[in-house]
Structures are given as structure tokens and as C-alpha cells.
Amino acid sequence: QMKKRSVRVGGHDTSISLEDAFWAELGRIARARKTSLNQLVAFVDRARTGNLSSALRLFVLDTLRREKKG
């Protein structure tokens, strides 16, 4: 199920729609890195080349793959 959230990125609010599972993983990753969800989204935003929602999904997938190899 899609869930829309408002986050602060680059000093302005933006809405992002992601599936619940991706929001949950982003929250887990942020906690593991001892950072806020907004800061994690801003980190992904700075490195992205396309759509922010897609970039966040790919970031989660990449993080999970790296952890599995761990």
C-alpha cells in the first residue's frame, strides 16, 4: 500500500509516495545510521539523477544487498 509523507529536503517540504515496506526500511536505515529520516532522504536526494521516490527505492534495495553481503 502506498503512503504519502511530507519531508523536508533542501530547506523545503516535499511529498513523497512510497510503499509502507520502503518507509519502514528507510526508518530502520536512518536509525542504524543515527540520523533522521529527513537527513537520510536529503542524502539520497543529493546523489539522485531521476525521480526521488525511485531513488529512495533503489537506495533501500542497494542497502539491503550490501547488508546481506556483510
Residue pairs with C-beta under 8 A, 6 or more apart in sequence:
1 19
1 20
2 17
2 18
2 19
3 17
3 18
3 19
3 20
3 23
4 15
4 16
4 17
5 15
5 16
5 18
5 23
6 13
6 14
6 15
6 16
7 13
7 14
7 15
7 16
7 37
7 38
7 41
8 14
8 38
8 42
9 38
9 41
9 42
9 45
9 52
10 42
10 45
14 52
16 41
16 52
16 53
16 56
17 53
18 26
18 53
18 56
18 57
22 56
22 57
22 60
25 60
25 63
25 64
26 37
26 40
26 41
26 56
26 60
27 37
29 40
29 60
29 63
30 36
30 37
30 39
30 40
33 40
35 43
41 52
41 56
44 52
44 55
44 56
44 59
45 52
45 55
47 55
48 55
49 55
